[in-house]
Amino acid sequence: MSVDCDQVCRSAMAFIEALSKLSAREREKVPAAHYGENFNQIIKLAKEAAPNVDERLWPKPITFKQPVGGGIITEARYVELETYARQIVNLLPDEPLGPMVG
């Protein structure tokens, strides 16, 4: 199944919309691993949807760590994920976005 730029763009925009609603204090926190894993999937899909974009322009996949006595978390803060999501949106070829659902 081919990856559609519009669908990937919508997924990245969903990150941007959610993260832009966080307070400044919340944006400095680090998300749980599942959030970073989902973000890494968006990066992978974006690369498939836009194979002609220079590899060096894409955000690097999010890495993870496990603090002593804690659960696995990302090594990126929410504010960084928002920046990376905006980069993805800007790298994807322009395609008309239909109405957002959900």
CNS distance restraints for C-alpha pairs under 8 A (distance, minus, plus):
assign (resid   2 and name CA) (resid  49 and name CA) 7.65 0.50 0.50
assign (resid   3 and name CA) (resid   7 and name CA) 7.67 0.50 0.50
assign (resid   3 and name CA) (resid   8 and name CA) 7.63 0.50 0.50
assign (resid   3 and name CA) (resid  45 and name CA) 6.69 0.50 0.50
assign (resid   3 and name CA) (resid  48 and name CA) 6.45 0.50 0.50
assign (resid   3 and name CA) (resid  49 and name CA) 5.11 0.50 0.50
assign (resid   4 and name CA) (resid   8 and name CA) 6.47 0.50 0.50
assign (resid   4 and name CA) (resid  49 and name CA) 5.87 0.50 0.50
assign (resid   5 and name CA) (resid   9 and name CA) 5.96 0.50 0.50
assign (resid   5 and name CA) (resid  46 and name CA) 7.05 0.50 0.50
assign (resid   5 and name CA) (resid  49 and name CA) 5.30 0.50 0.50
assign (resid   5 and name CA) (resid  50 and name CA) 7.17 0.50 0.50
assign (resid   5 and name CA) (resid  92 and name CA) 6.41 0.50 0.50
assign (resid   5 and name CA) (resid  93 and name CA) 6.99 0.50 0.50
assign (resid   5 and name CA) (resid  95 and name CA) 7.21 0.50 0.50
assign (resid   6 and name CA) (resid  10 and name CA) 6.17 0.50 0.50
assign (resid   6 and name CA) (resid  95 and name CA) 6.30 0.50 0.50
assign (resid   6 and name CA) (resid  96 and name CA) 7.42 0.50 0.50
assign (resid   6 and name CA) (resid  97 and name CA) 6.26 0.50 0.50
assign (resid   7 and name CA) (resid  11 and name CA) 6.35 0.50 0.50
assign (resid   8 and name CA) (resid  12 and name CA) 6.27 0.50 0.50
assign (resid   8 and name CA) (resid  42 and name CA) 6.66 0.50 0.50
assign (resid   8 and name CA) (resid  45 and name CA) 6.62 0.50 0.50
assign (resid   8 and name CA) (resid  46 and name CA) 5.98 0.50 0.50
assign (resid   8 and name CA) (resid  49 and name CA) 7.62 0.50 0.50
assign (resid   9 and name CA) (resid  13 and name CA) 6.01 0.50 0.50
assign (resid   9 and name CA) (resid  46 and name CA) 7.93 0.50 0.50
assign (resid   9 and name CA) (resid  88 and name CA) 7.55 0.50 0.50
assign (resid   9 and name CA) (resid  89 and name CA) 5.54 0.50 0.50
assign (resid   9 and name CA) (resid  92 and name CA) 7.15 0.50 0.50
assign (resid  10 and name CA) (resid  14 and name CA) 6.12 0.50 0.50
assign (resid  10 and name CA) (resid 100 and name CA) 7.68 0.50 0.50
assign (resid  11 and name CA) (resid  15 and name CA) 6.72 0.50 0.50
assign (resid  11 and name CA) (resid  42 and name CA) 7.04 0.50 0.50
assign (resid  12 and name CA) (resid  16 and name CA) 6.47 0.50 0.50
assign (resid  12 and name CA) (resid  42 and name CA) 6.83 0.50 0.50
assign (resid  12 and name CA) (resid  85 and name CA) 5.25 0.50 0.50
assign (resid  12 and name CA) (resid  86 and name CA) 7.34 0.50 0.50
assign (resid  12 and name CA) (resid  88 and name CA) 6.94 0.50 0.50
assign (resid  12 and name CA) (resid  89 and name CA) 6.48 0.50 0.50
assign (resid  13 and name CA) (resid  17 and name CA) 6.02 0.50 0.50
assign (resid  13 and name CA) (resid  85 and name CA) 7.12 0.50 0.50
assign (resid  13 and name CA) (resid  86 and name CA) 7.67 0.50 0.50
assign (resid  13 and name CA) (resid  89 and name CA) 7.26 0.50 0.50
assign (resid  14 and name CA) (resid  18 and name CA) 6.14 0.50 0.50
assign (resid  15 and name CA) (resid  19 and name CA) 5.96 0.50 0.50
assign (resid  15 and name CA) (resid  81 and name CA) 7.99 0.50 0.50
assign (resid  15 and name CA) (resid  82 and name CA) 6.68 0.50 0.50
assign (resid  15 and name CA) (resid  85 and name CA) 6.71 0.50 0.50
assign (resid  16 and name CA) (resid  20 and name CA) 5.86 0.50 0.50
assign (resid  16 and name CA) (resid  82 and name CA) 5.39 0.50 0.50
assign (resid  16 and name CA) (resid  85 and name CA) 6.36 0.50 0.50
assign (resid  16 and name CA) (resid  86 and name CA) 6.97 0.50 0.50
assign (resid  17 and name CA) (resid  21 and name CA) 6.74 0.50 0.50
assign (resid  18 and name CA) (resid  22 and name CA) 7.30 0.50 0.50
assign (resid  19 and name CA) (resid  27 and name CA) 7.32 0.50 0.50
assign (resid  19 and name CA) (resid  78 and name CA) 6.76 0.50 0.50
assign (resid  19 and name CA) (resid  79 and name CA) 7.37 0.50 0.50
assign (resid  19 and name CA) (resid  82 and name CA) 6.22 0.50 0.50
assign (resid  20 and name CA) (resid  82 and name CA) 7.56 0.50 0.50
assign (resid  22 and name CA) (resid  26 and name CA) 5.71 0.50 0.50
assign (resid  22 and name CA) (resid  27 and name CA) 5.92 0.50 0.50
assign (resid  23 and name CA) (resid  27 and name CA) 6.16 0.50 0.50
assign (resid  24 and name CA) (resid  28 and name CA) 6.79 0.50 0.50
assign (resid  25 and name CA) (resid  29 and name CA) 7.27 0.50 0.50
assign (resid  26 and name CA) (resid  78 and name CA) 7.73 0.50 0.50
assign (resid  27 and name CA) (resid  77 and name CA) 6.72 0.50 0.50
assign (resid  27 and name CA) (resid  78 and name CA) 4.92 0.50 0.50
assign (resid  27 and name CA) (resid  79 and name CA) 5.05 0.50 0.50
assign (resid  28 and name CA) (resid  77 and name CA) 5.57 0.50 0.50
assign (resid  28 and name CA) (resid  78 and name CA) 6.21 0.50 0.50
assign (resid  28 and name CA) (resid  79 and name CA) 6.32 0.50 0.50
assign (resid  29 and name CA) (resid  77 and name CA) 5.40 0.50 0.50
assign (resid  29 and name CA) (resid  78 and name CA) 6.21 0.50 0.50
assign (resid  30 and name CA) (resid  73 and name CA) 6.69 0.50 0.50
assign (resid  30 and name CA) (resid  74 and name CA) 6.06 0.50 0.50
assign (resid  30 and name CA) (resid  75 and name CA) 6.94 0.50 0.50
assign (resid  30 and name CA) (resid  76 and name CA) 6.03 0.50 0.50
assign (resid  30 and name CA) (resid  77 and name CA) 4.32 0.50 0.50
assign (resid  30 and name CA) (resid  78 and name CA) 5.90 0.50 0.50
assign (resid  31 and name CA) (resid  35 and name CA) 6.15 0.50 0.50
assign (resid  31 and name CA) (resid  36 and name CA) 7.01 0.50 0.50
assign (resid  31 and name CA) (resid  73 and name CA) 5.94 0.50 0.50
assign (resid  31 and name CA) (resid  74 and name CA) 5.86 0.50 0.50
assign (resid  31 and name CA) (resid  76 and name CA) 7.72 0.50 0.50
assign (resid  31 and name CA) (resid  77 and name CA) 6.74 0.50 0.50
assign (resid  31 and name CA) (resid  78 and name CA) 6.57 0.50 0.50
assign (resid  32 and name CA) (resid  36 and name CA) 6.91 0.50 0.50
assign (resid  32 and name CA) (resid  71 and name CA) 7.68 0.50 0.50
assign (resid  32 and name CA) (resid  72 and name CA) 6.42 0.50 0.50
assign (resid  32 and name CA) (resid  73 and name CA) 4.40 0.50 0.50
assign (resid  32 and name CA) (resid  74 and name CA) 6.12 0.50 0.50
assign (resid  33 and name CA) (resid  37 and name CA) 6.08 0.50 0.50
assign (resid  33 and name CA) (resid  64 and name CA) 6.78 0.50 0.50
assign (resid  33 and name CA) (resid  72 and name CA) 5.57 0.50 0.50
assign (resid  33 and name CA) (resid  73 and name CA) 4.63 0.50 0.50
assign (resid  33 and name CA) (resid  74 and name CA) 5.53 0.50 0.50
assign (resid  34 and name CA) (resid  38 and name CA) 6.13 0.50 0.50
assign (resid  35 and name CA) (resid  39 and name CA) 6.26 0.50 0.50
assign (resid  36 and name CA) (resid  40 and name CA) 6.11 0.50 0.50
assign (resid  36 and name CA) (resid  62 and name CA) 5.97 0.50 0.50
assign (resid  36 and name CA) (resid  63 and name CA) 7.71 0.50 0.50
assign (resid  36 and name CA) (resid  64 and name CA) 7.96 0.50 0.50
assign (resid  36 and name CA) (resid  73 and name CA) 7.97 0.50 0.50
assign (resid  36 and name CA) (resid  74 and name CA) 5.96 0.50 0.50
assign (resid  37 and name CA) (resid  41 and name CA) 6.36 0.50 0.50
assign (resid  37 and name CA) (resid  62 and name CA) 7.55 0.50 0.50
assign (resid  38 and name CA) (resid  42 and name CA) 6.59 0.50 0.50
assign (resid  39 and name CA) (resid  43 and name CA) 6.50 0.50 0.50
assign (resid  39 and name CA) (resid  62 and name CA) 7.53 0.50 0.50
assign (resid  39 and name CA) (resid  81 and name CA) 7.89 0.50 0.50
assign (resid  40 and name CA) (resid  44 and name CA) 6.28 0.50 0.50
assign (resid  40 and name CA) (resid  61 and name CA) 5.40 0.50 0.50
assign (resid  40 and name CA) (resid  62 and name CA) 6.22 0.50 0.50
assign (resid  41 and name CA) (resid  45 and name CA) 6.15 0.50 0.50
assign (resid  42 and name CA) (resid  46 and name CA) 5.98 0.50 0.50
assign (resid  43 and name CA) (resid  47 and name CA) 6.30 0.50 0.50
assign (resid  43 and name CA) (resid  58 and name CA) 7.59 0.50 0.50
assign (resid  43 and name CA) (resid  59 and name CA) 7.33 0.50 0.50
assign (resid  43 and name CA) (resid  61 and name CA) 7.05 0.50 0.50
assign (resid  43 and name CA) (resid  88 and name CA) 7.31 0.50 0.50
assign (resid  44 and name CA) (resid  48 and name CA) 6.46 0.50 0.50
assign (resid  45 and name CA) (resid  49 and name CA) 6.09 0.50 0.50
assign (resid  46 and name CA) (resid  50 and name CA) 6.06 0.50 0.50
assign (resid  46 and name CA) (resid  88 and name CA) 6.98 0.50 0.50
assign (resid  46 and name CA) (resid  92 and name CA) 7.06 0.50 0.50
assign (resid  47 and name CA) (resid  51 and name CA) 5.52 0.50 0.50
assign (resid  47 and name CA) (resid  53 and name CA) 7.58 0.50 0.50
assign (resid  47 and name CA) (resid  58 and name CA) 7.79 0.50 0.50
assign (resid  49 and name CA) (resid  92 and name CA) 7.64 0.50 0.50
assign (resid  50 and name CA) (resid  92 and name CA) 6.11 0.50 0.50
assign (resid  50 and name CA) (resid  93 and name CA) 7.01 0.50 0.50
assign (resid  53 and name CA) (resid  57 and name CA) 7.28 0.50 0.50
assign (resid  53 and name CA) (resid  91 and name CA) 7.19 0.50 0.50
assign (resid  54 and name CA) (resid  58 and name CA) 7.55 0.50 0.50
assign (resid  57 and name CA) (resid  91 and name CA) 7.95 0.50 0.50
assign (resid  58 and name CA) (resid  87 and name CA) 7.45 0.50 0.50
assign (resid  58 and name CA) (resid  88 and name CA) 6.95 0.50 0.50
assign (resid  58 and name CA) (resid  91 and name CA) 7.80 0.50 0.50
assign (resid  59 and name CA) (resid  84 and name CA) 5.87 0.50 0.50
assign (resid  59 and name CA) (resid  87 and name CA) 7.33 0.50 0.50
assign (resid  59 and name CA) (resid  88 and name CA) 7.55 0.50 0.50
assign (resid  62 and name CA) (resid  74 and name CA) 6.65 0.50 0.50
assign (resid  62 and name CA) (resid  75 and name CA) 6.90 0.50 0.50
assign (resid  62 and name CA) (resid  76 and name CA) 6.72 0.50 0.50
assign (resid  63 and name CA) (resid  74 and name CA) 5.82 0.50 0.50
assign (resid  63 and name CA) (resid  75 and name CA) 5.59 0.50 0.50
assign (resid  63 and name CA) (resid  76 and name CA) 7.50 0.50 0.50
assign (resid  64 and name CA) (resid  72 and name CA) 6.63 0.50 0.50
assign (resid  64 and name CA) (resid  73 and name CA) 5.56 0.50 0.50
assign (resid  64 and name CA) (resid  74 and name CA) 4.28 0.50 0.50
assign (resid  64 and name CA) (resid  75 and name CA) 5.25 0.50 0.50
assign (resid  65 and name CA) (resid  72 and name CA) 5.64 0.50 0.50
assign (resid  65 and name CA) (resid  73 and name CA) 5.60 0.50 0.50
assign (resid  65 and name CA) (resid  74 and name CA) 6.19 0.50 0.50
assign (resid  65 and name CA) (resid  75 and name CA) 6.38 0.50 0.50
assign (resid  66 and name CA) (resid  70 and name CA) 6.27 0.50 0.50
assign (resid  66 and name CA) (resid  71 and name CA) 5.80 0.50 0.50
assign (resid  66 and name CA) (resid  72 and name CA) 4.37 0.50 0.50
assign (resid  66 and name CA) (resid  73 and name CA) 6.16 0.50 0.50
assign (resid  67 and name CA) (resid  71 and name CA) 6.90 0.50 0.50
assign (resid  67 and name CA) (resid  72 and name CA) 7.14 0.50 0.50
assign (resid  67 and name CA) (resid  73 and name CA) 8.00 0.50 0.50
assign (resid  76 and name CA) (resid  80 and name CA) 6.04 0.50 0.50
assign (resid  76 and name CA) (resid  81 and name CA) 6.80 0.50 0.50
assign (resid  77 and name CA) (resid  81 and name CA) 6.51 0.50 0.50
assign (resid  78 and name CA) (resid  82 and name CA) 6.32 0.50 0.50
assign (resid  79 and name CA) (resid  83 and name CA) 6.45 0.50 0.50
assign (resid  80 and name CA) (resid  84 and name CA) 6.25 0.50 0.50
assign (resid  81 and name CA) (resid  85 and name CA) 6.06 0.50 0.50
assign (resid  82 and name CA) (resid  86 and name CA) 6.25 0.50 0.50
assign (resid  83 and name CA) (resid  87 and name CA) 6.32 0.50 0.50
assign (resid  84 and name CA) (resid  88 and name CA) 6.31 0.50 0.50
assign (resid  85 and name CA) (resid  89 and name CA) 6.35 0.50 0.50
assign (resid  86 and name CA) (resid  90 and name CA) 6.22 0.50 0.50
assign (resid  87 and name CA) (resid  91 and name CA) 6.15 0.50 0.50
assign (resid  88 and name CA) (resid  92 and name CA) 6.29 0.50 0.50
